[in-house]
Amino acid sequence: MMLLLLCPVARGQEELYVQCEDTCSHIHGIDLSHYQGEVFWEAIGDNSKMAYVYLKATEGGDNVDNMYALNIDLAHRYGLKVGSYHFFRPKTPLAKQLSNFMAQCKPHDQDLIPMIDIETKSGLPTEEFCDSLFTFLDMVEKAYKQKPLLYTFANFYDHYLCGKIDNYKLMIAQYTQREPLLADDRDITMWQYTGKGHINGINGHVDKSRFMGKHGLREIRFIHH
């Protein structure tokens, strides 16, 4: 098994911490929102292990991340492959959510396919939640002429989405040392392995992810029609 997360390495009287990207050959990246505040993109661009970034663009029907426009401009300037994501709110009118996302996530700015962040049912029964989600995913696919990447937590997937979204690439969040394994044993494209990563250029914590197995960036590149 690859060395993952933060693993202590005894050296003299001190404990040093080795992060996955320090020791492995996986393709790594980060995702960011306004929570990270001001980001020093030059330092991130100089980090040869960070190949991509997903930036929060929108949430629900009218929330726009106030750092998105600046972040996407600077991420491109310093050489990262960039994608954008929308935080899905199942009870919010779907057309309003799509319009909000499309107003920010412009195709010509994207290197990577859009990502939909799925973390809450908003109190809806599972069937009603799934109807809302699947309708929205179809709308996103028609709008961008390609299927979005789906982000969710392993437990959320197992409880509510297992066996229902086989045709979509997944980024699965699971903050453990072992690689995620879903209840239906389906393939996982990307793994967000920590929500408390550190990287030069960002004060505080940042979400880090990597590709699983032989998956790579070519699989999620944005196709410009």
Salt bridges, closest charged atoms under 4 A:
GLU21 OE1 - HIS28 ND1 4.00
GLU21 OE2 - LYS208 NZ 2.39
GLU59 OE1 - LYS56 NZ 2.52
GLU59 OE2 - ARG89 NH2 2.62
ASP65 OD2 - HIS34 ND1 2.74
ASP73 OD2 - ARG77 NH2 2.81
ASP109 OD1 - HIS108 NE2 3.42
ASP111 OD2 - HIS76 NE2 3.01
GLU141 OE1 - LYS147 NZ 3.13
GLU179 OE2 - ARG210 NH2 2.86
ASP187 OD2 - HIS215 NE2 2.75
GLU219 OE1 - HIS215 ND1 2.63
